[in-house]
Amino acid sequence: MTDTNLVYRALILLGLIGFGFYLAAERGLVTLALDADKSYISYVILGLYILASCHWLWLAYTLTAERRRFASLEGELVANHGELNETPTEEGLLGEFLANLSKKKDGDASALLTAFGDELANRHALGQFASDVLLKLGLLGTIVGFILMLLPVGEIEQFDPSLMQQLLSSMSGGMAVALYTTLAGLITSTLLKLQYHILDASAAELATRLTVLTDVHLTRDAA
């Protein structure tokens, strides 16, 4: 994976997702789902997904910047035959790692590498939480929909065939809430998990490459 490939993949994926929503809107599916949801949970799900996707895109940009800094570090080591400048000028998490590594006397970077990997993973924790919330909101819509569907049944005091059509109409409205909110929660939660999985894989690869680079070059230089 190249250092700029991540942000391009993020933009392409967002474009595909946006195109999918556009096709659904053109066929009236989005409007149908939102209009049928009397609980407005679908609006909350859609709004939360948009906010989480914006956060995901920003994380993709920052992680791409970290990968570029790492590529610059690799290039410097190659150009200097494995030697690193005494005063690293890198920024971000990689810069903090190099600064802390230069302060260590024993040259053992295992704790710093663990902290670096944990910090990268912690940045994505909000997205994983948002994905779970989207799924839970979909399940909440299912419960609310069944409640709305069963409420008219509890109000029946006597059997009247003339009221059956009105009763069935009310029950179908509740069922629509249950189905559309569940569908919205499942789709957005799955998409968000996929988006953050891409970030997790890229962050894990960066941490692995830094571990190898540190073990081969930086730890030797510090020792």
DRENLO-980919 format. One line per field, with one value per residue: residue number from 1; residue in one letter; x, y, z of N, C-alpha, C in turn. Coordinates in steps of 0.05 Angstrom, whole numbers, plus 5000, padded with zeros to 4 digits. Example, Ala and Ser with C-alpha at 12.3 -4.5 7.8 and 13.67 -1.06 7.14 Angstrom:
% DRENLO-980919
resi <- [1 / 2]
resn <- [A / S]
n.px <- [5264 / 5257]
n.py <- [4886 / 4955]
n.pz <- [5156 / 5142]
ca.px <- [5246 / 5273]
ca.py <- [4910 / 4979]
ca.pz <- [5156 / 5143]
c.px <- [5264 / 5258]
c.py <- [4934 / 5001]
c.pz <- [5156 / 5157]
% end
This chain:
% DRENLO-980919
resi <- [1 / 2 / 3 / 4 / 5 / 6 / 7 / 8 / 9 / 10 / 11 / 12 / 13 / 14 / 15 / 16 / 17 / 18 / 19 / 20 / 21 / 22 / 23 / 24 / 25 / 26 / 27 / 28 / 29 / 30 / 31 / 32 / 33 / 34 / 35 / 36 / 37 / 38 / 39 / 40 / 41 / 42 / 43 / 44 / 45 / 46 / 47 / 48 / 49 / 50 / 51 / 52 / 53 / 54 / 55 / 56 / 57 / 58 / 59 / 60 / 61 / 62 / 63 / 64 / 65 / 66 / 67 / 68 / 69 / 70 / 71 / 72 / 73 / 74 / 75 / 76 / 77 / 78 / 79 / 80 / 81 / 82 / 83 / 84 / 85 / 86 / 87 / 88 / 89 / 90 / 91 / 92 / 93 / 94 / 95 / 96 / 97 / 98 / 99 / 100 / 101 / 102 / 103 / 104 / 105 / 106 / 107 / 108 / 109 / 110 / 111 / 112 / 113 / 114 / 115 / 116 / 117 / 118 / 119 / 120 / 121 / 122 / 123 / 124 / 125 / 126 / 127 / 128 / 129 / 130 / 131 / 132 / 133 / 134 / 135 / 136 / 137 / 138 / 139 / 140 / 141 / 142 / 143 / 144 / 145 / 146 / 147 / 148 / 149 / 150 / 151 / 152 / 153 / 154 / 155 / 156 / 157 / 158 / 159 / 160 / 161 / 162 / 163 / 164 / 165 / 166 / 167 / 168 / 169 / 170 / 171 / 172 / 173 / 174 / 175 / 176 / 177 / 178 / 179 / 180 / 181 / 182 / 183 / 184 / 185 / 186 / 187 / 188 / 189 / 190 / 191 / 192 / 193 / 194 / 195 / 196 / 197 / 198 / 199 / 200 / 201 / 202 / 203 / 204 / 205 / 206 / 207 / 208 / 209 / 210 / 211 / 212 / 213 / 214 / 215 / 216 / 217 / 218 / 219 / 220 / 221 / 222 / 223]
resn <- [M / T / D / T / N / L / V / Y / R / A / L / I / L / L / G / L / I / G / F / G / F / Y / L / A / A / E / R / G / L / V / T / L / A / L / D / A / D / K / S / Y / I / S / Y / V / I / L / G / L / Y / I / L / A / S / C / H / W / L / W / L / A / Y / T / L / T / A / E / R / R / R / F / A / S / L / E / G / E / L / V / A / N / H / G / E / L / N / E / T / P / T / E / E / G / L / L / G / E / F / L / A / N / L / S / K / K / K / D / G / D / A / S / A / L / L / T / A / F / G / D / E / L / A / N / R / H / A / L / G / Q / F / A / S / D / V / L / L / K / L / G / L / L / G / T / I / V / G / F / I / L / M / L / L / P / V / G / E / I / E / Q / F / D / P / S / L / M / Q / Q / L / L / S / S / M / S / G / G / M / A / V / A / L / Y / T / T / L / A / G / L / I / T / S / T / L / L / K / L / Q / Y / H / I / L / D / A / S / A / A / E / L / A / T / R / L / T / V / L / T / D / V / H / L / T / R / D / A / A]
n.px <- [5017 / 5014 / 5036 / 5000 / 4956 / 4916 / 4881 / 4861 / 4833 / 4795 / 4766 / 4746 / 4715 / 4677 / 4654 / 4630 / 4593 / 4562 / 4541 / 4510 / 4471 / 4449 / 4426 / 4388 / 4357 / 4339 / 4304 / 4265 / 4268 / 4295 / 4265 / 4216 / 4228 / 4242 / 4196 / 4160 / 4176 / 4153 / 4176 / 4222 / 4273 / 4304 / 4322 / 4358 / 4394 / 4415 / 4437 / 4476 / 4509 / 4529 / 4559 / 4596 / 4622 / 4647 / 4684 / 4713 / 4736 / 4770 / 4805 / 4828 / 4856 / 4894 / 4920 / 4943 / 4979 / 5014 / 5035 / 5062 / 5102 / 5129 / 5148 / 5183 / 5220 / 5240 / 5264 / 5304 / 5336 / 5354 / 5382 / 5422 / 5450 / 5429 / 5434 / 5408 / 5386 / 5408 / 5371 / 5309 / 5259 / 5208 / 5135 / 5072 / 5048 / 5090 / 5134 / 5133 / 5145 / 5198 / 5224 / 5218 / 5245 / 5297 / 5310 / 5315 / 5360 / 5374 / 5360 / 5317 / 5259 / 5209 / 5166 / 5153 / 5138 / 5093 / 5060 / 5055 / 5027 / 4980 / 4960 / 4948 / 4907 / 4870 / 4850 / 4812 / 4771 / 4725 / 4696 / 4685 / 4651 / 4609 / 4590 / 4568 / 4529 / 4495 / 4475 / 4448 / 4410 / 4379 / 4357 / 4328 / 4291 / 4263 / 4237 / 4206 / 4174 / 4144 / 4116 / 4085 / 4055 / 4025 / 3995 / 3943 / 3915 / 3908 / 3870 / 3822 / 3756 / 3711 / 3691 / 3690 / 3675 / 3679 / 3720 / 3766 / 3797 / 3819 / 3847 / 3885 / 3913 / 3937 / 3969 / 4004 / 4033 / 4064 / 4093 / 4123 / 4156 / 4187 / 4213 / 4240 / 4274 / 4306 / 4331 / 4358 / 4394 / 4424 / 4449 / 4478 / 4511 / 4541 / 4568 / 4598 / 4631 / 4661 / 4688 / 4720 / 4749 / 4785 / 4817 / 4838 / 4868 / 4907 / 4932 / 4952 / 4989 / 5025 / 5044 / 5070 / 5110 / 5139 / 5158 / 5192 / 5229 / 5250 / 5273 / 5313 / 5344 / 5338 / 5340 / 5390 / 5421 / 5411 / 5433]
n.py <- [4976 / 5043 / 5107 / 5149 / 5123 / 5108 / 5153 / 5163 / 5115 / 5120 / 5165 / 5144 / 5102 / 5130 / 5158 / 5116 / 5098 / 5144 / 5147 / 5101 / 5115 / 5157 / 5131 / 5101 / 5143 / 5166 / 5127 / 5133 / 5105 / 5122 / 5167 / 5142 / 5108 / 5145 / 5177 / 5139 / 5128 / 5141 / 5149 / 5176 / 5156 / 5138 / 5185 / 5202 / 5160 / 5165 / 5217 / 5210 / 5173 / 5203 / 5242 / 5209 / 5188 / 5233 / 5242 / 5195 / 5204 / 5247 / 5221 / 5185 / 5220 / 5242 / 5195 / 5182 / 5224 / 5209 / 5162 / 5184 / 5213 / 5170 / 5146 / 5185 / 5182 / 5130 / 5139 / 5175 / 5143 / 5106 / 5139 / 5158 / 5113 / 5080 / 5113 / 5162 / 5229 / 5269 / 5303 / 5294 / 5320 / 5307 / 5308 / 5297 / 5232 / 5198 / 5233 / 5244 / 5193 / 5186 / 5227 / 5212 / 5163 / 5180 / 5200 / 5157 / 5115 / 5062 / 5041 / 5007 / 4998 / 4976 / 4988 / 5040 / 5029 / 4998 / 5036 / 5071 / 5040 / 5031 / 5083 / 5096 / 5058 / 5075 / 5121 / 5105 / 5086 / 5114 / 5110 / 5055 / 5052 / 5085 / 5055 / 5011 / 5038 / 5055 / 5005 / 4990 / 5031 / 5017 / 4969 / 4990 / 5019 / 4976 / 4955 / 4999 / 5003 / 4955 / 4965 / 5009 / 4982 / 4946 / 4977 / 4997 / 4949 / 4939 / 4978 / 4961 / 4950 / 4922 / 4875 / 4899 / 4897 / 4941 / 4972 / 4945 / 4955 / 5005 / 4990 / 4953 / 4988 / 5022 / 4985 / 4968 / 5015 / 5016 / 4969 / 4984 / 5023 / 4990 / 4956 / 4991 / 5023 / 4983 / 4964 / 5010 / 5017 / 4969 / 4974 / 5023 / 5013 / 4968 / 4990 / 5030 / 4999 / 4973 / 5017 / 5035 / 4989 / 4989 / 5032 / 5010 / 4966 / 4993 / 5023 / 4983 / 4960 / 5002 / 5006 / 4957 / 4960 / 5002 / 4978 / 4939 / 4972 / 5001 / 4961 / 4943 / 4989 / 5038 / 5024 / 5000 / 5045 / 5076 / 5047]
n.pz <- [5000 / 4982 / 5007 / 4999 / 4983 / 5018 / 5032 / 4982 / 4972 / 5012 / 4994 / 4945 / 4964 / 4995 / 4953 / 4924 / 4962 / 4968 / 4916 / 4916 / 4954 / 4925 / 4881 / 4908 / 4928 / 4881 / 4863 / 4899 / 4947 / 4993 / 5009 / 5018 / 5061 / 5101 / 5105 / 5122 / 5173 / 5232 / 5281 / 5275 / 5282 / 5241 / 5217 / 5257 / 5255 / 5203 / 5205 / 5246 / 5221 / 5178 / 5205 / 5231 / 5187 / 5166 / 5208 / 5202 / 5151 / 5162 / 5198 / 5163 / 5131 / 5169 / 5183 / 5134 / 5131 / 5172 / 5150 / 5107 / 5134 / 5156 / 5110 / 5093 / 5135 / 5126 / 5076 / 5091 / 5123 / 5086 / 5051 / 5084 / 5096 / 5137 / 5181 / 5227 / 5235 / 5290 / 5315 / 5307 / 5263 / 5255 / 5255 / 5291 / 5313 / 5300 / 5303 / 5359 / 5377 / 5357 / 5383 / 5437 / 5435 / 5425 / 5474 / 5507 / 5544 / 5545 / 5496 / 5487 / 5454 / 5459 / 5494 / 5476 / 5423 / 5432 / 5456 / 5413 / 5375 / 5405 / 5410 / 5357 / 5348 / 5386 / 5365 / 5330 / 5361 / 5371 / 5324 / 5322 / 5366 / 5348 / 5306 / 5333 / 5361 / 5319 / 5302 / 5349 / 5351 / 5307 / 5325 / 5368 / 5339 / 5318 / 5363 / 5379 / 5333 / 5335 / 5382 / 5367 / 5328 / 5358 / 5392 / 5371 / 5373 / 5427 / 5439 / 5420 / 5436 / 5423 / 5373 / 5308 / 5243 / 5208 / 5228 / 5218 / 5173 / 5184 / 5230 / 5209 / 5177 / 5214 / 5241 / 5200 / 5193 / 5241 / 5233 / 5188 / 5210 / 5244 / 5207 / 5170 / 5203 / 5225 / 5179 / 5163 / 5206 / 5203 / 5152 / 5154 / 5199 / 5182 / 5137 / 5163 / 5196 / 5157 / 5135 / 5178 / 5187 / 5144 / 5160 / 5208 / 5188 / 5158 / 5198 / 5231 / 5195 / 5190 / 5243 / 5246 / 5206 / 5228 / 5274 / 5254 / 5227 / 5270 / 5300 / 5266 / 5251 / 5284 / 5339 / 5341 / 5329 / 5374 / 5414]
ca.px <- [5000 / 5029 / 5030 / 4977 / 4935 / 4894 / 4862 / 4847 / 4814 / 4774 / 4749 / 4732 / 4694 / 4655 / 4640 / 4612 / 4571 / 4545 / 4528 / 4490 / 4449 / 4437 / 4409 / 4365 / 4340 / 4326 / 4282 / 4246 / 4270 / 4303 / 4242 / 4196 / 4236 / 4242 / 4168 / 4145 / 4186 / 4141 / 4192 / 4245 / 4298 / 4319 / 4336 / 4380 / 4414 / 4428 / 4453 / 4499 / 4527 / 4543 / 4579 / 4618 / 4637 / 4665 / 4705 / 4729 / 4752 / 4791 / 4824 / 4842 / 4876 / 4915 / 4936 / 4959 / 5002 / 5033 / 5048 / 5082 / 5125 / 5144 / 5162 / 5205 / 5240 / 5253 / 5281 / 5327 / 5354 / 5367 / 5401 / 5444 / 5461 / 5420 / 5438 / 5386 / 5394 / 5407 / 5348 / 5287 / 5241 / 5182 / 5112 / 5052 / 5055 / 5117 / 5152 / 5134 / 5159 / 5227 / 5234 / 5220 / 5266 / 5323 / 5315 / 5320 / 5388 / 5380 / 5353 / 5294 / 5236 / 5185 / 5144 / 5145 / 5124 / 5066 / 5045 / 5049 / 5005 / 4955 / 4950 / 4935 / 4882 / 4851 / 4838 / 4789 / 4752 / 4699 / 4682 / 4674 / 4628 / 4588 / 4579 / 4551 / 4505 / 4477 / 4461 / 4429 / 4387 / 4362 / 4342 / 4309 / 4269 / 4247 / 4220 / 4186 / 4155 / 4125 / 4098 / 4065 / 4038 / 4007 / 3978 / 3915 / 3902 / 3899 / 3848 / 3797 / 3738 / 3692 / 3697 / 3674 / 3688 / 3684 / 3744 / 3789 / 3815 / 3834 / 3866 / 3907 / 3929 / 3954 / 3989 / 4024 / 4051 / 4083 / 4111 / 4141 / 4176 / 4205 / 4229 / 4258 / 4295 / 4324 / 4346 / 4376 / 4415 / 4442 / 4464 / 4498 / 4530 / 4559 / 4585 / 4617 / 4650 / 4679 / 4705 / 4740 / 4766 / 4806 / 4836 / 4851 / 4887 / 4929 / 4946 / 4967 / 5011 / 5044 / 5057 / 5088 / 5133 / 5156 / 5171 / 5215 / 5249 / 5263 / 5291 / 5336 / 5361 / 5337 / 5349 / 5418 / 5434 / 5409 / 5448]
ca.py <- [5000 / 5067 / 5125 / 5166 / 5105 / 5106 / 5174 / 5159 / 5093 / 5131 / 5182 / 5127 / 5087 / 5149 / 5163 / 5093 / 5098 / 5166 / 5140 / 5082 / 5130 / 5173 / 5113 / 5095 / 5167 / 5169 / 5108 / 5140 / 5087 / 5138 / 5183 / 5124 / 5099 / 5167 / 5185 / 5118 / 5126 / 5160 / 5152 / 5193 / 5144 / 5136 / 5210 / 5202 / 5141 / 5177 / 5239 / 5200 / 5160 / 5224 / 5254 / 5189 / 5186 / 5257 / 5237 / 5174 / 5216 / 5262 / 5202 / 5175 / 5241 / 5243 / 5170 / 5185 / 5241 / 5193 / 5144 / 5200 / 5218 / 5146 / 5142 / 5204 / 5171 / 5108 / 5150 / 5187 / 5122 / 5095 / 5159 / 5161 / 5087 / 5070 / 5133 / 5181 / 5255 / 5269 / 5318 / 5289 / 5342 / 5296 / 5316 / 5277 / 5210 / 5189 / 5252 / 5239 / 5168 / 5190 / 5244 / 5196 / 5143 / 5192 / 5205 / 5132 / 5109 / 5033 / 5034 / 4988 / 5014 / 4960 / 5003 / 5062 / 5017 / 4990 / 5061 / 5082 / 5024 / 5035 / 5109 / 5094 / 5043 / 5090 / 5142 / 5093 / 5075 / 5128 / 5099 / 5029 / 5057 / 5096 / 5032 / 4996 / 5055 / 5053 / 4980 / 4991 / 5048 / 5002 / 4951 / 5006 / 5024 / 4952 / 4953 / 5021 / 4997 / 4935 / 4978 / 5024 / 4964 / 4932 / 4996 / 4996 / 4924 / 4942 / 4997 / 4949 / 4942 / 4903 / 4869 / 4914 / 4894 / 4966 / 4983 / 4928 / 4968 / 5026 / 4976 / 4943 / 5011 / 5030 / 4964 / 4969 / 5037 / 5007 / 4950 / 4999 / 5035 / 4969 / 4946 / 5011 / 5030 / 4961 / 4964 / 5033 / 5011 / 4948 / 4983 / 5043 / 5000 / 4952 / 5008 / 5043 / 4979 / 4969 / 5041 / 5035 / 4966 / 4998 / 5047 / 4992 / 4951 / 5011 / 5030 / 4959 / 4957 / 5023 / 4998 / 4934 / 4971 / 5018 / 4959 / 4927 / 4993 / 5007 / 4938 / 4940 / 5012 / 5058 / 5013 / 4997 / 5071 / 5087 / 5030]
ca.pz <- [5000 / 4981 / 5029 / 4992 / 4973 / 5038 / 5029 / 4956 / 4976 / 5028 / 4977 / 4926 / 4979 / 5001 / 4928 / 4918 / 4981 / 4961 / 4891 / 4923 / 4966 / 4904 / 4866 / 4925 / 4930 / 4855 / 4861 / 4920 / 4970 / 5017 / 5017 / 5028 / 5087 / 5120 / 5109 / 5137 / 5200 / 5250 / 5305 / 5267 / 5289 / 5216 / 5214 / 5276 / 5245 / 5179 / 5214 / 5260 / 5201 / 5163 / 5223 / 5235 / 5162 / 5165 / 5226 / 5189 / 5129 / 5175 / 5208 / 5139 / 5123 / 5189 / 5181 / 5110 / 5138 / 5188 / 5132 / 5092 / 5152 / 5159 / 5084 / 5094 / 5153 / 5112 / 5056 / 5104 / 5132 / 5062 / 5040 / 5103 / 5102 / 5163 / 5202 / 5231 / 5246 / 5319 / 5324 / 5288 / 5259 / 5247 / 5271 / 5295 / 5331 / 5293 / 5315 / 5387 / 5381 / 5352 / 5405 / 5462 / 5431 / 5428 / 5503 / 5522 / 5547 / 5540 / 5469 / 5486 / 5444 / 5459 / 5507 / 5458 / 5400 / 5441 / 5459 / 5386 / 5363 / 5420 / 5403 / 5330 / 5350 / 5402 / 5348 / 5316 / 5380 / 5369 / 5301 / 5329 / 5383 / 5332 / 5291 / 5351 / 5367 / 5296 / 5303 / 5371 / 5344 / 5289 / 5342 / 5382 / 5321 / 5316 / 5387 / 5377 / 5312 / 5345 / 5401 / 5351 / 5314 / 5376 / 5407 / 5362 / 5381 / 5454 / 5441 / 5410 / 5457 / 5411 / 5345 / 5289 / 5216 / 5195 / 5238 / 5212 / 5153 / 5199 / 5248 / 5193 / 5168 / 5237 / 5246 / 5178 / 5199 / 5261 / 5220 / 5171 / 5228 / 5253 / 5185 / 5158 / 5222 / 5227 / 5154 / 5164 / 5226 / 5193 / 5129 / 5162 / 5217 / 5165 / 5121 / 5180 / 5204 / 5134 / 5133 / 5200 / 5183 / 5126 / 5176 / 5226 / 5174 / 5151 / 5222 / 5239 / 5177 / 5197 / 5268 / 5241 / 5192 / 5247 / 5292 / 5239 / 5222 / 5295 / 5309 / 5247 / 5249 / 5305 / 5365 / 5338 / 5331 / 5401 / 5433]
c.px <- [5018 / 5020 / 5006 / 4953 / 4911 / 4873 / 4847 / 4826 / 4790 / 4754 / 4733 / 4710 / 4671 / 4640 / 4621 / 4588 / 4551 / 4529 / 4505 / 4466 / 4435 / 4418 / 4384 / 4346 / 4325 / 4302 / 4261 / 4248 / 4277 / 4279 / 4220 / 4203 / 4234 / 4213 / 4153 / 4153 / 4174 / 4157 / 4216 / 4272 / 4316 / 4335 / 4361 / 4402 / 4429 / 4446 / 4479 / 4519 / 4542 / 4565 / 4602 / 4634 / 4656 / 4689 / 4724 / 4747 / 4775 / 4813 / 4841 / 4863 / 4899 / 4933 / 4953 / 4983 / 5023 / 5049 / 5069 / 5106 / 5142 / 5160 / 5186 / 5228 / 5255 / 5272 / 5306 / 5346 / 5368 / 5388 / 5426 / 5456 / 5454 / 5424 / 5415 / 5397 / 5391 / 5382 / 5326 / 5268 / 5213 / 5160 / 5093 / 5062 / 5083 / 5139 / 5155 / 5149 / 5190 / 5239 / 5238 / 5242 / 5294 / 5331 / 5322 / 5350 / 5394 / 5374 / 5331 / 5269 / 5210 / 5161 / 5134 / 5130 / 5096 / 5048 / 5037 / 5026 / 4979 / 4943 / 4936 / 4908 / 4861 / 4837 / 4813 / 4767 / 4725 / 4683 / 4670 / 4650 / 4604 / 4574 / 4560 / 4526 / 4485 / 4461 / 4440 / 4405 / 4368 / 4345 / 4321 / 4285 / 4251 / 4227 / 4198 / 4165 / 4135 / 4106 / 4076 / 4046 / 4017 / 3989 / 3949 / 3900 / 3892 / 3876 / 3822 / 3780 / 3717 / 3698 / 3678 / 3687 / 3695 / 3710 / 3769 / 3808 / 3832 / 3855 / 3890 / 3925 / 3948 / 3976 / 4011 / 4043 / 4072 / 4103 / 4131 / 4163 / 4197 / 4224 / 4249 / 4280 / 4315 / 4342 / 4367 / 4400 / 4434 / 4460 / 4486 / 4519 / 4550 / 4578 / 4606 / 4639 / 4671 / 4698 / 4727 / 4758 / 4790 / 4827 / 4851 / 4873 / 4912 / 4945 / 4963 / 4991 / 5033 / 5059 / 5077 / 5113 / 5151 / 5171 / 5196 / 5237 / 5264 / 5282 / 5316 / 5355 / 5361 / 5348 / 5380 / 5433 / 5434 / 5427 / 5477]
c.py <- [5025 / 5087 / 5143 / 5149 / 5105 / 5128 / 5173 / 5137 / 5103 / 5148 / 5165 / 5112 / 5106 / 5156 / 5141 / 5092 / 5121 / 5160 / 5119 / 5096 / 5147 / 5155 / 5106 / 5119 / 5171 / 5151 / 5113 / 5123 / 5103 / 5154 / 5165 / 5115 / 5121 / 5176 / 5165 / 5116 / 5148 / 5166 / 5171 / 5182 / 5141 / 5162 / 5211 / 5183 / 5153 / 5200 / 5230 / 5187 / 5181 / 5237 / 5234 / 5186 / 5210 / 5253 / 5216 / 5186 / 5233 / 5244 / 5190 / 5195 / 5242 / 5218 / 5170 / 5203 / 5226 / 5174 / 5159 / 5206 / 5193 / 5140 / 5161 / 5194 / 5148 / 5119 / 5163 / 5165 / 5109 / 5114 / 5161 / 5135 / 5077 / 5089 / 5153 / 5206 / 5255 / 5283 / 5315 / 5313 / 5333 / 5307 / 5293 / 5255 / 5199 / 5207 / 5249 / 5213 / 5172 / 5207 / 5229 / 5175 / 5155 / 5198 / 5180 / 5125 / 5080 / 5024 / 5014 / 5004 / 4999 / 4974 / 5026 / 5052 / 5009 / 5014 / 5073 / 5067 / 5028 / 5063 / 5110 / 5080 / 5059 / 5112 / 5131 / 5083 / 5088 / 5117 / 5072 / 5032 / 5067 / 5074 / 5016 / 5012 / 5054 / 5027 / 4979 / 5008 / 5034 / 4982 / 4966 / 5013 / 5000 / 4950 / 4975 / 5015 / 4976 / 4946 / 4993 / 5006 / 4951 / 4951 / 4996 / 4971 / 4926 / 4961 / 4985 / 4940 / 4922 / 4899 / 4883 / 4912 / 4920 / 4980 / 4967 / 4941 / 4990 / 5013 / 4966 / 4965 / 5020 / 5010 / 4963 / 4992 / 5030 / 4987 / 4963 / 5012 / 5014 / 4960 / 4967 / 5020 / 5008 / 4960 / 4987 / 5028 / 4990 / 4958 / 5002 / 5031 / 4983 / 4969 / 5021 / 5024 / 4974 / 4993 / 5040 / 5010 / 4973 / 5014 / 5029 / 4976 / 4968 / 5018 / 5007 / 4955 / 4977 / 5016 / 4976 / 4943 / 4987 / 5000 / 4947 / 4947 / 4999 / 4985 / 4936 / 4964 / 5029 / 5048 / 5009 / 5023 / 5082 / 5072 / 5039]
c.pz <- [5000 / 5002 / 5024 / 4984 / 4992 / 5034 / 5003 / 4958 / 4992 / 5011 / 4956 / 4940 / 4986 / 4975 / 4920 / 4936 / 4974 / 4935 / 4897 / 4936 / 4945 / 4888 / 4882 / 4927 / 4903 / 4851 / 4883 / 4945 / 4996 / 5027 / 5029 / 5056 / 5108 / 5126 / 5125 / 5166 / 5218 / 5275 / 5300 / 5275 / 5264 / 5211 / 5232 / 5265 / 5221 / 5187 / 5228 / 5241 / 5185 / 5180 / 5227 / 5210 / 5158 / 5184 / 5215 / 5167 / 5141 / 5186 / 5185 / 5130 / 5143 / 5188 / 5156 / 5115 / 5154 / 5170 / 5114 / 5108 / 5154 / 5133 / 5083 / 5112 / 5140 / 5091 / 5067 / 5113 / 5108 / 5051 / 5058 / 5111 / 5130 / 5186 / 5203 / 5243 / 5276 / 5330 / 5304 / 5287 / 5251 / 5265 / 5275 / 5314 / 5325 / 5304 / 5345 / 5393 / 5378 / 5374 / 5431 / 5459 / 5434 / 5457 / 5519 / 5522 / 5540 / 5512 / 5466 / 5478 / 5445 / 5471 / 5489 / 5434 / 5408 / 5445 / 5432 / 5373 / 5378 / 5413 / 5376 / 5332 / 5365 / 5386 / 5334 / 5335 / 5377 / 5346 / 5307 / 5347 / 5367 / 5316 / 5308 / 5358 / 5344 / 5296 / 5326 / 5365 / 5325 / 5305 / 5359 / 5365 / 5317 / 5339 / 5386 / 5356 / 5321 / 5366 / 5387 / 5336 / 5332 / 5392 / 5397 / 5371 / 5410 / 5458 / 5431 / 5434 / 5448 / 5382 / 5326 / 5261 / 5202 / 5204 / 5231 / 5193 / 5167 / 5218 / 5232 / 5183 / 5190 / 5243 / 5225 / 5182 / 5220 / 5250 / 5202 / 5187 / 5236 / 5231 / 5174 / 5178 / 5225 / 5202 / 5154 / 5183 / 5215 / 5170 / 5138 / 5181 / 5201 / 5149 / 5139 / 5190 / 5181 / 5132 / 5154 / 5199 / 5164 / 5142 / 5195 / 5212 / 5166 / 5175 / 5232 / 5221 / 5184 / 5222 / 5264 / 5226 / 5210 / 5266 / 5279 / 5235 / 5248 / 5304 / 5291 / 5249 / 5274 / 5332 / 5364 / 5341 / 5359 / 5420 / 5436]
% end
